[in-house]
Amino acid sequence: MLRFRGLMTGSILHALPCSHHLLIALLLALTLPTHPATAHSEEQQQNHQHQAPPQQQDQTASVGLDERLGAKIPLDLVFRDESGKAVRLTELVTGPTIILPVYYSCTNVCNYLQAGLARVLPQIKARPGTEYRVISLSFDETENPQQASRSKRMYLTSMNAPFPENGWRFLTGDAAAIHRLTAAAGYRFQRQGRDFIHPVASFIVARDGIIVRYLYGTSFLPKDLSLALLEAREGKVGKTIRTVMDFCFSFDPKGKTYVFNLLRVSATVVILCAGSFLAFLLLTARKRKQRNTEHT
Amino acid sequence: MNSADQTHPSENGGFWSDTGKSGITSWIFSTDHKRIGLLYFYSTLGFFLAGVLLGLVLRIELMAPGRTIMGPDTYNAVFTVHGVVMIFLFILPGLPGAFGNLVMPIQIGARDVAFPRLNLLSWWLYISGAAIILISLFTGGGPPDTGWTFYVPFSARTGTNVTLAVFGVFIIGFSAILTGLNFVTTIHRLRAEGMTWGRLPLFVWSLYATAWVQILATPILAVTLVLIMAERLLGTGLFDPAQGGDPVMYQHMFWIYSHPAVYIMILPAMGVISDIIPVFSRKPIFGYKMIVFSSLAIAAAGSLVWGHHMFTSGMSDTAILVFSFLTFIVAIPSAIKVFNWVSTLYKGSISLEAPMLFALTFILLFSIGGLTGLVLGAAATNIHVHDTYFVVGHFHYVMFGGSGFAFFAAMHYWLPKFYGRRYAEKPAVWAWALMFTGFNIMYFSMKVLGLQGMPRRYYDYLPEFATLNLASTIGSWILASGLVIMLANLFHGLLRGEPFVGNPWGGATLEWSTPTPPPTENFMEEPVVTHGPYDYASLKFELPCLSSKQQDQANQETA
C-alpha cells in the first residue's frame, strides 16, 4: 500500500512543473490515513525527495523536515504578537504548545493547516490558554502584526465556538529568530518569489521547549491532538483512565511502533495459557499413570 | 426432538429410558453426552434446513436476470442470513457438537465427557446465541445485510440489526471454546485402559485437532466481534480511516479466526470419512499415522493462511507471496488424506451402502473443491476470479460437498446405533443419487459462471449468464428433493424401520462393542482395548443375517 502511495505521489511530482509540486505531493501524502501517520508520512517524505527529478533537487534540497524529537527549541527568542508587542517564547510556552509554522499571506496550504486545526480545537477537552496553547508563527520576516491580527480574527471566528484570545497566538518576527526556531525544529523552507516552499507540518512542544510530537498534514484528529497534548504535559498526572490509555496507546515515533504492543502481548498470553494447559494435561497424566501402576 | 423420545424405538431402551427426569427437561437439562449430542444434532439440523430454504429462495431469485421474486435489499439480507445460519449455526457446531458428542466418548471408552455440565452449558450458549441471531432478524433495523463476514466499513454503518446478530455469534463462539476445552480434556484424560494415542479412532484425532483450533482461534473472533459492536455503539473508529482506523485490520482479524474456522468445519468431516471408508472396504485404514499427522498439520498450517482472503484488499507483495505459499502448503496434508483414503479402497472388499456412498462423494467433491481452492490460493488467478461465482462454487464444494456430505454420511452410519433402528437402503441410495446429481449441476454451473466473470452477491446479472443460472437453480431443486427423500427415509427408518442391533457395519471401533442403543454410561463394564480401531481381524461377526452357528463358523475362519 505504501508503495502504491509512493508511486502515486511520485508520478504527480513528475507531471507537475508547478513550483508547488512538493507541497502538493506532501499534501497528498499527508492527508492520507494518519493512524500510524508519523511513520508513513515520514517515509513518504523521504520517498518524495528521492523521487524528485534531478533538476528540481537543487531548488528543493533545502526544503523538508527532519524530526528532532526530544530536542529543545530556544525559549529565549523574542517575537511580536498580534498587537505588535514583543513577547518572549517563555511567556507563551507555559504548557503543551502546538506550533504551526506558516505565513499569513499564503494562499494555499497554510490556510488549510490552520483551518483544519480550528475545526478540531473546540473538540479538545483541555482548556486553551491555561492547559495548552496554539502558536501560529510566520516564517516570512516581511510580514507584520496587522496581517497576524487579521489571521487571528479569521480563524477564531471560523471556529464557531468560544475560544480565548490568549489560547491561539499569531506571531511575526525577524529573520534571525525565525531561523533559530525552525532550525531547532528541523523545519526547512525556502522563499520562492512572493511564496514559500515548505513542509505542511506542525509540532508540539512541552513546557520546557522539548519537541514531543510532529503532526503532519492539514487535517487533525481530535484524539491524536489530545494524546499529543497529553504526552506534552509534563509532570502532571492525568485521570487514571487517561494514564492507562496513555500507557496502552502511546506511540514511540522514533521506533515507529507502539510502546505497548497489545496484540503481541495478548497473543503471548493466549499461547502461554494454551501451552500450559497442554503441559498440565500431559504431565499430570503421566503422574496419574504412575500412581495407577503403583496401586496395581 | 421430542418425537423421538415419545415413540421409543427400541426394546432395549439404553440411554433413552434411563433418566431421572421426564419430558423435555430430561433433554435440555441432561448432562449425558448422547442426549446433548442429539440436542445439537436436531438444533443444527433444524438450522441447516432453514439455511437450505433460504438458499433455495436465493436460487429462485437468480433463476432469471432482473428482479424475479425479491429486490436487492431483501436479497442482501437473505444471503447474509443464509451464510450466518449455515456457517455459525450449522457447519461449525454440527459435526463436533452433534457427532463429536454422540460418538467420541464411546469411541475412547469413556463414560462421558470430562465436564458434562460444561457440555450442557455449551449447548445452552449455542442455542441462546442462535436465539439472539433469530431475534436480530425481526427487530431493530431488520435482518443484517452485510454478508456473513460483517466487513467494515459497511457493517459499522448499515442501519440493519448487525449489533445484535454479531452479539449472537459472539455467544456461539463461547460455546465452541468450551466444547473445544471439554474435548481436549476428555481425549487426554478419559481414554479407557489400552486406548493409547496410536489406537485412537481417526474421528477422535480429527476432533482433537479441531478442538485446539477452536480454543486458539475463536477468542480472536470474539474480540473482533466486540470491536464491531464498539464501532457501532461507541464510535471507536478503530476501523474507520477518517478517525485514524484501518478497515484492512478488520479483515485481518476476521480471517485470522475465520480461516482456521474453515478447518474446524472440514477436519471432523475428514475424521468421519476416515472412520467410514475402512469399515466399508473391509480393510484397515492405509497410513494411520500420516492421517493423524495431516490432521494436526492442517490445523497448524491452516492457522497461518488467512491472508489469502485478502489478496485484493491491499497487502504488500511479500505478504501475498507468503500467504499464497502457505496456502499451497495446506494442500499437502489434505492430499495425503485423499491418497490414503483411495489407497484404503485399493483391493478392499467395498460395499456401496449409503454411508459409503456419501463418504466416497465426499472424496470427489472435496477434491474438486480443494483443487479449485488452489486456483484461488494462487495470487495471479485469485485476482482474476476474486469475488466471482467461482468462489461461491468453490466453498460450497468444500463446505457442503465436503462437510455437508460427511454429515449425511455420519447420519447414516451412526444414528441407527443410537436409535436401534435403521433406514431403508434403497431410498437412501436414490436420495444420494439425486443429491449428488443436483449438487454438481448446481455448483459446477457456478464455477463456470465465475470464470465467465459473474460477480457474487448481486441479485441481478447480465443476460449472457442466464442459461447456466437456470441450470444451477434446477440443480438446486434436484438437490433439495434428494434431501427431502433422504431425511424422510432416515427418520422414518429410525423410528419405525428394521431393528439395528449388534455390529451390522462390522466396525472395529469401541462404539460397536456396546449394546444398541448404548446405556447411559455407555458400557456395561469398563472396556479394555486390545486392538487398533481398524483391526478387523480381531472382530467377531455378529451379522443379523447369520445364525449363531454360522457366526461361530465365520469367526473361527477369520481367527
Interface residues (C-beta under 8 A of the other chain):
Chain A: M1 L2 R3 P33 T34 H35 A37 L221 K223 D224 V270 I271 A274 F277 L278 L281 L282 A285
Chain B: L181 V184 T185 H188 R189 W212 I215 L216 P219 G237 P241 Q243 G244 G245 D246 G314 M315 S316
